């Protein structure tokens, strides 16, 4: 018997998130919470199955839901810790004097707008000017891919430009710039 054998019984008892977790990468951790909740003799699937079988359905449902609550609280704590660590990393990077940290986005913008786009445009124009059929056919065949590629590249550039503008505004005024969603909500409230 393994932890995945307990998925269906836990889902039936009202603990679908915990049951689903048993089949995933955190199955052993979820199994430990289940074993503790049902007071199993040891943290093994067989012991938990035995403990569940020895309970009346109402008590089993309450224990399963208590285990589900404990599992969700553990996931929330993990998420909170990740957000805190990400925030610390972002704050450290924002005050860092690292040249790569400061220059990668401007270099990305320059490379895209001054090298890649002109190179593709010149290559296409040359193929059209000289009537190079293989080149024209190649560009036609790859047009969808190139649209997606440049769309993604310029999308990243747009996010950078908008984000950098907000960073500069915040640095100058000391006030965090409102998001686009905040501005839309304000506009709707005014009407």
trRosetta pair geometry for C-beta under 8 A, 3 or more apart (Angstrom, degrees):
i j d omega theta_ij theta_ji phi_ij phi_ji
1 5 5.1 -80 -159 33 85 157
1 45 4.6 -149 128 104 102 121
1 46 4.9 127 56 -69 137 82
1 49 6.5 -74 178 -9 159 147
2 5 5.8 120 61 -6 54 99
2 45 5.6 140 -175 -14 13 161
3 6 5.9 -58 -167 30 50 110
3 7 7.8 74 140 -46 68 82
3 22 4.2 -150 155 -174 106 99
3 23 7.2 -166 108 -71 98 44
3 27 4.6 142 87 176 155 114
3 28 7.3 -131 -45 -78 153 44
3 30 7.4 106 -172 81 139 101
3 31 4.7 -90 -110 -77 125 125
3 45 5.2 -141 -77 -80 44 117
4 7 5.6 -14 -164 -19 53 116
4 22 6.1 166 -88 125 41 101
4 23 4.8 70 -109 -98 95 87
4 27 7.4 -36 -56 -134 73 141
5 8 8.0 -51 178 26 40 96
5 45 5.9 88 52 177 110 137
5 49 7.2 -20 113 -74 116 132
6 9 5.5 -61 -157 48 58 110
6 10 5.6 54 149 -22 85 109
6 19 7.1 -139 121 -128 73 79
6 22 5.7 -119 73 -165 98 170
6 31 7.6 116 46 -113 146 88
6 34 6.8 106 139 161 152 164
6 45 5.8 -148 -28 -143 117 94
6 48 6.0 2 -102 103 150 130
6 49 6.5 -130 -89 -72 100 86
6 52 7.9 150 -136 -13 105 152
7 10 6.2 -69 -153 40 24 105
7 11 6.3 22 157 -19 65 110
7 19 4.4 102 -154 177 59 94
7 20 6.8 75 -143 -79 108 34
7 22 5.4 -154 -77 66 80 123
7 23 5.6 13 -78 -38 137 112
8 11 5.7 -55 -143 36 31 111
8 12 6.3 30 158 -18 65 107
8 19 7.3 132 -37 -163 14 136
9 12 5.7 -57 -149 38 31 112
9 13 6.3 25 155 -15 66 110
9 19 7.8 -180 69 -113 51 120
9 49 7.5 130 18 -117 165 77
9 52 6.1 75 157 149 142 163
10 13 5.5 -58 -145 41 34 109
10 15 4.5 -64 175 73 94 108
10 16 7.6 156 120 -85 88 26
10 18 5.7 -109 168 94 140 99
10 19 3.6 177 86 -80 114 100
10 22 7.1 128 23 -11 150 138
10 34 7.0 -67 -94 -119 135 131
10 64 5.7 174 -144 -146 71 121
10 67 7.9 -83 -141 86 117 133
11 14 8.0 81 178 -44 29 11
11 15 6.9 -99 -84 70 30 56
11 16 4.9 54 -125 -101 82 71
11 19 4.4 -102 -51 55 78 171
11 20 7.8 77 -79 -42 106 75
13 52 7.7 -104 -59 -144 150 122
13 60 5.6 -97 -124 133 129 94
13 61 5.0 -159 -163 -106 80 57
13 63 7.9 -34 169 70 140 76
13 64 3.6 102 124 7 126 170
13 65 7.5 -134 140 -37 89 73
14 61 5.5 58 15 -157 124 89
14 64 5.7 124 60 100 79 120
14 65 5.2 -13 103 -72 119 98
14 68 7.1 -99 120 -14 75 153
15 18 4.2 -27 161 43 111 117
15 19 5.6 126 103 -27 81 92
15 64 4.2 -129 -20 166 125 96
15 65 6.2 -149 -70 -82 91 41
15 67 6.0 6 -123 79 154 100
15 68 3.8 -152 -128 -64 91 114
15 71 7.7 95 -168 22 111 139
16 19 5.5 -56 -141 39 31 114
16 20 6.1 31 161 -19 66 106
16 68 7.8 46 34 -123 47 132
17 20 5.9 -55 -149 37 28 109
17 21 6.4 32 151 -24 62 106
17 68 5.9 104 53 -151 100 97
17 71 6.3 173 109 103 106 129
17 72 6.2 56 97 -72 155 96
18 21 5.5 -50 -148 31 33 115
18 22 7.0 46 151 -31 61 94
18 30 5.7 162 -160 -163 73 113
18 33 7.0 -115 -140 93 121 125
18 34 6.6 139 164 -73 125 102
18 64 7.4 -168 63 -172 141 78
18 67 5.7 81 -132 121 170 99
18 68 4.7 -119 -16 -99 123 68
18 71 4.5 157 -93 5 97 164
19 22 5.9 -44 -162 14 35 115
19 23 7.9 20 150 -7 59 99
20 23 6.3 -63 -166 35 42 104
20 24 6.8 33 145 -20 70 114
21 24 5.5 -66 -150 36 42 114
21 26 5.5 -42 -173 83 101 103
21 27 6.6 169 141 -93 64 48
21 29 7.9 -72 156 79 123 88
21 30 3.9 155 113 -79 116 154
21 71 6.3 -166 19 -169 159 138
22 27 4.9 64 -167 -137 40 87
22 30 5.1 -125 -74 98 60 132
22 31 6.1 93 -123 -66 92 82
22 34 7.4 12 -82 -22 118 148
23 27 6.3 93 -48 -90 6 118
24 27 5.9 165 62 -50 47 83
24 30 7.9 75 52 -4 92 141
26 29 4.7 -47 -176 44 88 115
26 30 5.6 91 121 -24 89 98
27 30 5.7 -59 -143 42 30 109
27 31 5.9 35 156 -25 66 107
28 31 5.4 -51 -145 35 30 116
28 32 6.6 36 153 -25 62 99
29 32 5.7 -47 -153 27 33 113
29 33 6.9 31 150 -15 62 101
29 74 7.6 -167 153 144 120 153
30 33 5.7 -54 -155 36 37 111
30 34 6.4 37 148 -19 68 105
30 71 6.0 37 -126 -121 86 127
31 34 5.5 -54 -147 37 35 113
31 35 6.2 37 154 -21 68 105
31 43 6.1 106 129 177 94 95
31 44 7.9 13 166 -128 127 16
31 45 6.8 -61 -140 -71 127 73
31 48 7.2 -123 -161 -29 82 152
32 35 5.7 -51 -146 35 31 112
32 36 6.4 30 154 -17 63 105
32 43 4.9 3 -111 -145 65 142
33 36 5.8 -55 -149 37 31 110
33 37 6.2 31 154 -21 65 108
33 67 5.4 130 139 -159 95 92
33 70 5.4 -177 -159 102 121 121
33 71 5.4 143 109 -73 164 87
33 74 7.2 -120 -78 -9 144 149
34 37 5.7 -56 -146 36 30 112
34 38 6.3 5 163 2 66 111
34 40 7.8 30 120 -10 74 131
34 48 5.4 32 126 -135 110 145
34 67 5.3 66 -103 -167 53 152
35 38 6.5 -70 -144 50 25 94
35 40 4.2 -79 -151 41 77 123
35 42 7.1 -44 -162 126 139 30
35 43 3.9 -169 42 -115 170 67
35 44 7.3 80 -100 17 135 34
35 47 6.5 43 -131 93 107 113
35 48 5.2 -93 -91 -76 70 105
35 51 7.8 120 -140 18 56 152
36 39 7.4 20 -175 -77 32 42
36 40 7.9 -56 -45 27 21 86
36 43 7.6 -1 -40 -92 73 103
36 67 7.6 145 72 -110 81 100
36 70 8.0 -94 83 109 122 167
37 63 5.0 136 153 176 97 88
37 64 7.1 113 130 -92 142 28
37 66 5.5 164 -143 90 115 99
37 67 3.5 -74 -36 -72 167 105
37 70 6.8 -164 -73 23 115 140
38 48 5.6 100 58 -143 144 76
38 51 4.1 118 145 119 115 135
38 52 5.9 -45 -139 -63 149 71
38 55 7.4 -112 -147 -24 97 142
38 60 7.7 22 -115 -131 107 74
38 63 5.4 97 -89 150 65 142
38 64 8.0 25 -68 -70 102 64
38 67 7.4 -15 -31 -54 80 139
39 51 6.3 172 74 -147 62 137
40 43 6.7 118 80 -91 122 37
40 44 7.3 -148 142 45 138 61
40 47 4.0 106 174 132 115 101
40 48 4.6 -59 -74 -81 151 55
40 50 7.1 107 -136 63 95 91
40 51 4.3 -110 -91 -23 75 143
41 47 4.9 -125 49 -147 81 124
41 50 7.5 -17 9 80 108 132
41 51 7.5 -175 -9 -62 70 108
42 47 4.8 166 54 -37 69 167
43 47 7.2 -66 -63 62 4 134
43 48 7.8 28 -149 -48 42 106
44 47 4.6 88 58 9 87 104
44 48 7.0 -157 88 -6 43 86
45 48 5.8 -59 -147 38 32 109
45 49 6.2 34 155 -21 67 106
46 49 5.6 -52 -146 36 31 113
46 50 6.3 33 153 -19 64 106
47 50 5.6 -53 -149 37 32 114
47 51 6.4 33 152 -20 64 106
48 51 5.6 -53 -147 36 33 112
48 52 6.3 33 155 -19 66 104
49 52 5.9 -54 -148 36 29 110
49 53 6.3 29 154 -20 63 108
50 53 5.8 -56 -147 36 29 112
50 54 6.5 24 156 -18 63 110
51 54 6.0 -61 -151 36 30 109
51 55 7.0 26 154 -23 62 109
52 55 6.1 -65 -157 28 34 111
52 60 5.5 77 -152 -136 76 124
55 59 4.7 -126 -176 88 111 112
55 60 4.2 141 97 -62 128 91
55 63 7.1 -70 -153 12 172 140
56 59 5.0 81 58 14 80 106
56 60 6.9 -154 88 -9 36 92
57 60 5.6 -59 -144 39 30 113
57 61 6.2 34 157 -24 67 105
58 61 5.7 -52 -148 32 30 113
58 62 6.6 29 153 -17 63 104
59 62 5.7 -53 -149 36 33 111
59 63 6.3 31 153 -16 66 107
60 63 5.8 -56 -147 39 30 109
60 64 6.2 32 154 -21 65 107
61 64 5.8 -54 -146 36 29 112
61 65 6.3 25 156 -15 63 108
62 65 5.9 -58 -147 39 29 108
62 66 6.3 31 153 -20 64 106
63 66 5.6 -52 -147 36 32 112
63 67 6.4 34 152 -19 64 104
64 67 5.6 -54 -150 37 32 112
64 68 6.3 37 149 -23 65 103
65 68 5.2 -45 -145 32 36 117
65 69 6.5 41 153 -21 64 100
66 69 5.7 -50 -151 34 33 113
66 70 6.5 33 150 -18 64 104
67 70 5.6 -53 -148 36 34 111
67 71 6.3 37 151 -21 66 105
68 71 5.6 -54 -148 35 31 113
68 72 6.3 27 155 -16 65 106
69 72 5.9 -55 -146 38 30 108
69 73 6.3 31 154 -19 64 106
70 73 5.7 -54 -149 36 31 113
70 74 6.5 34 151 -21 64 104
71 74 5.7 -54 -151 34 32 112
71 75 6.5 31 151 -17 65 104
72 75 5.6 -50 -147 37 35 112
72 76 6.3 38 152 -21 65 104
73 76 5.6 -52 -147 36 33 113
73 77 6.4 35 153 -20 64 104
74 77 5.7 -53 -150 35 32 112
74 78 6.5 34 151 -19 64 103
75 78 5.6 -52 -149 35 34 112
75 79 6.3 34 152 -18 66 106
76 79 5.6 -54 -148 38 33 113
76 80 6.3 36 152 -22 66 105
77 80 5.6 -49 -145 35 32 113
77 81 6.4 34 154 -19 63 104
78 81 5.8 -56 -150 36 30 111
78 82 6.5 31 152 -20 64 106
79 82 5.6 -54 -148 35 32 112
79 83 6.4 32 154 -19 65 104
80 83 5.8 -55 -150 35 31 110
80 84 6.4 32 153 -19 65 106
81 84 5.7 -53 -148 36 32 112
81 85 6.3 30 155 -16 65 107
82 85 5.8 -56 -146 39 31 109
82 86 6.2 31 155 -19 65 107
83 86 5.7 -54 -145 38 30 112
83 87 6.3 32 155 -20 64 107
84 87 5.8 -56 -150 36 29 112
84 88 6.5 29 153 -19 64 105
85 88 5.7 -53 -148 35 33 112
85 89 6.4 33 153 -19 65 105
86 89 5.7 -54 -149 37 32 112
86 90 6.3 30 154 -19 66 107
87 90 5.7 -54 -144 37 31 110
87 91 6.3 30 157 -18 65 105
88 91 5.9 -55 -148 37 30 109
88 92 6.3 29 154 -18 64 108
89 92 5.8 -57 -148 38 30 110
89 93 6.3 27 155 -17 65 108
90 93 5.7 -55 -145 39 31 110
90 94 6.2 33 156 -25 65 106
91 94 5.8 -53 -145 32 30 111
91 95 6.8 7 163 1 63 106
92 95 6.7 -72 -152 46 27 93
92 96 6.3 49 148 -52 63 103
93 96 5.2 -39 -147 3 35 126
93 98 7.9 -53 -144 34 68 125
93 101 5.8 -162 -166 -147 88 138
94 167 7.8 -154 -139 -142 113 122
96 101 5.1 46 89 52 125 165
97 102 7.7 -13 -167 -34 36 129
98 101 4.0 75 80 7 108 112
98 102 6.7 170 89 -9 57 87
99 102 5.7 -64 -147 43 33 108
99 103 5.6 0 168 3 72 121
100 103 6.4 -72 -129 50 23 92
100 104 5.7 36 176 -47 67 104
101 104 7.0 -31 -126 4 15 108
103 106 5.7 -65 -153 48 56 105
103 107 5.5 54 153 -23 86 110
104 107 5.8 -62 -147 42 29 111
104 108 6.1 37 154 -27 66 106
105 108 5.4 -47 -145 31 33 117
105 109 6.6 33 156 -18 63 102
105 160 4.8 176 -159 -157 124 137
105 164 7.0 175 121 -64 151 132
106 109 5.6 -53 -150 36 35 112
106 110 6.3 33 154 -16 68 105
107 110 5.7 -54 -144 40 33 110
107 111 6.1 34 157 -20 67 107
108 111 6.0 -56 -145 36 25 109
108 112 6.3 20 158 -15 62 111
108 156 7.5 -78 154 119 140 119
108 157 7.0 -161 122 -92 105 87
108 160 7.3 150 78 -41 130 171
109 112 6.0 -60 -147 39 27 108
109 113 6.1 0 167 3 65 116
109 157 5.5 116 -104 -136 84 110
109 160 7.0 -140 -61 91 111 143
109 161 7.7 99 -101 -65 138 97
110 113 6.5 -70 -136 50 23 93
110 114 5.2 -17 -179 16 66 125
110 115 7.7 53 136 -6 67 99
111 114 6.9 -61 -110 52 13 87
111 115 5.1 -36 -161 33 55 124
111 116 6.5 53 145 -16 72 102
112 115 7.4 -14 -54 50 7 81
112 116 5.2 -32 -139 36 44 126
112 117 6.6 52 159 -22 61 100
112 153 5.6 173 -129 159 133 122
112 154 7.3 166 161 -79 143 65
112 157 6.2 -121 66 -66 158 139
113 116 7.8 7 -32 48 15 88
113 117 5.9 -7 -136 19 36 130
113 157 7.9 115 -42 -139 105 160
114 117 7.8 43 -14 43 10 96
114 118 6.7 -13 -178 3 32 125
115 118 6.7 -77 -149 44 12 100
115 119 6.0 10 163 -20 58 117
116 119 5.8 -64 -146 35 24 110
116 120 6.4 17 162 -13 65 107
116 153 7.6 -75 97 158 160 165
117 120 6.0 -57 -147 38 30 106
117 121 6.1 26 158 -16 65 111
117 150 7.5 90 -95 -129 91 125
118 121 5.5 -58 -141 42 32 111
118 122 5.9 31 161 -19 69 108
119 122 6.0 -54 -142 39 25 107
119 123 6.3 26 157 -19 61 109
120 123 5.8 -57 -147 37 29 111
120 124 6.3 26 157 -16 65 108
120 146 7.1 145 -158 -152 145 131
121 124 5.9 -58 -147 39 29 108
121 125 6.1 26 156 -16 66 110
122 125 5.7 -55 -140 41 30 110
122 126 6.1 33 158 -22 65 106
123 126 5.9 -54 -147 35 27 111
123 127 6.5 28 154 -18 62 105
123 135 7.4 -141 163 -165 86 123
123 139 8.0 166 115 -78 98 122
124 127 5.8 -55 -150 35 31 110
124 128 6.4 27 153 -15 65 107
124 135 7.9 178 -118 153 42 106
124 139 5.4 103 -114 -117 97 157
125 128 5.7 -56 -146 40 32 109
125 129 6.0 34 155 -22 67 109
126 129 5.6 -53 -140 37 30 112
126 130 6.1 8 167 0 66 111
126 132 7.5 14 124 11 77 131
126 135 7.6 -60 94 149 84 162
127 130 6.6 -65 -139 48 23 94
127 132 4.4 -90 -143 59 71 110
127 135 3.2 -138 -123 116 128 130
127 136 5.1 174 145 -58 117 67
127 138 8.0 -120 -131 49 161 102
127 139 6.5 163 70 -12 157 132
128 131 7.6 23 -177 -73 28 38
128 136 6.5 101 -83 -95 62 108
131 136 7.8 -34 -162 -25 35 134
132 135 3.9 35 108 21 117 119
132 136 6.4 152 87 -17 64 86
133 136 5.7 -57 -143 39 32 109
133 137 6.0 30 159 -17 68 109
134 137 5.8 -55 -143 41 28 110
134 138 6.2 33 154 -24 63 108
135 138 5.6 -53 -146 34 29 114
135 139 6.5 27 156 -15 63 104
136 139 5.9 -55 -150 37 31 108
136 140 6.3 31 151 -19 64 108
137 140 5.5 -55 -146 38 32 113
137 141 6.2 31 156 -19 67 107
138 141 5.8 -55 -145 37 29 109
138 142 6.2 6 162 0 64 114
139 142 6.1 -69 -140 51 27 97
139 143 6.4 58 154 -66 64 84
139 146 7.7 -10 -155 -12 70 154
140 143 5.8 -21 -152 -23 30 117
142 145 4.9 -60 -165 49 72 115
142 146 5.4 74 135 -28 90 103
143 146 5.7 -57 -142 38 30 110
143 147 6.3 34 157 -22 65 103
144 147 5.8 -51 -149 32 30 111
144 148 6.6 26 154 -13 63 106
145 148 5.8 -58 -151 39 32 109
145 149 6.0 33 152 -22 67 110
146 149 5.4 -51 -140 38 33 115
146 150 6.1 21 165 -8 68 107
147 150 6.4 -59 -141 45 24 99
147 151 5.9 30 157 -24 61 114
148 151 5.6 -57 -142 37 25 116
148 152 6.4 24 159 -17 63 106
149 152 6.1 -60 -154 35 25 106
149 153 6.4 18 153 -14 63 110
150 153 5.4 -53 -140 41 37 112
150 154 5.9 27 162 -11 71 108
151 154 6.3 -59 -140 44 24 100
151 155 6.0 33 154 -28 61 109
152 155 5.4 -52 -145 32 29 118
152 156 6.6 31 156 -18 63 100
153 156 6.0 -53 -156 32 30 109
153 157 6.6 29 147 -16 63 107
154 157 5.1 -50 -146 39 41 117
154 158 6.2 48 152 -25 68 100
155 158 5.6 -51 -148 33 31 112
155 159 6.6 30 154 -16 63 103
156 159 5.8 -54 -150 36 32 110
156 160 6.4 34 150 -20 64 106
157 160 5.5 -54 -150 35 32 114
157 161 6.3 31 154 -20 67 104
158 161 5.8 -52 -144 34 32 109
158 162 6.3 27 158 -13 65 107
159 162 6.0 -57 -146 41 29 107
159 163 6.0 26 157 -16 65 113
160 163 5.8 -62 -143 42 26 108
160 164 5.9 23 161 -19 66 111
161 164 5.9 -55 -141 38 25 108
161 165 6.4 30 156 -23 61 106
162 165 5.8 -54 -151 32 29 113
162 166 6.7 26 153 -15 62 105
163 166 5.8 -57 -153 37 33 109
163 167 6.3 36 150 -22 67 105
164 167 5.3 -48 -146 34 36 115
164 168 6.4 36 154 -18 66 103
165 168 5.9 -54 -150 36 30 110
165 169 6.3 30 152 -18 64 108
165 177 7.7 -10 116 6 78 176
166 169 5.6 -54 -145 38 32 112
166 170 6.1 34 155 -20 66 107
166 176 7.7 25 175 -170 104 64
166 177 4.0 -132 -140 50 88 137
167 170 5.8 -57 -148 38 28 111
167 171 6.3 27 154 -19 64 108
168 171 5.7 -53 -145 37 31 111
168 172 6.2 25 157 -17 65 109
169 172 5.9 -59 -146 39 28 108
169 173 6.0 -8 168 11 66 114
169 175 8.0 -53 140 75 89 77
169 177 4.7 63 86 -63 134 124
170 173 6.6 -71 -131 53 22 86
170 174 7.2 56 -180 -118 56 7
170 175 6.6 -123 -126 81 63 35
170 176 5.3 16 -113 -108 118 45
170 177 5.8 -100 -55 -14 88 86
171 174 7.9 22 -166 -67 16 45
178 182 3.9 -116 -178 89 109 137
178 183 5.6 134 110 -52 120 80
178 186 7.7 29 151 -15 163 136
179 182 4.7 103 53 4 74 101
179 183 7.1 -136 98 -3 42 87
180 183 5.6 -54 -151 37 34 113
180 184 6.4 36 151 -20 67 104
181 184 5.7 -52 -149 34 32 111
181 185 6.5 33 153 -19 65 104
182 185 5.8 -54 -149 35 31 110
182 186 6.4 33 152 -18 64 106
183 186 5.7 -53 -149 36 32 113
183 187 6.4 33 152 -21 65 106
184 187 5.6 -54 -148 36 33 113
184 188 6.4 31 154 -18 66 105
185 188 5.8 -54 -148 36 31 110
185 189 6.3 32 153 -20 64 107
186 189 5.7 -56 -147 36 30 111
186 190 6.5 34 154 -24 64 104
187 190 5.8 -52 -152 29 31 114
187 191 7.1 25 154 -16 62 103
188 191 6.1 -58 -157 32 35 107
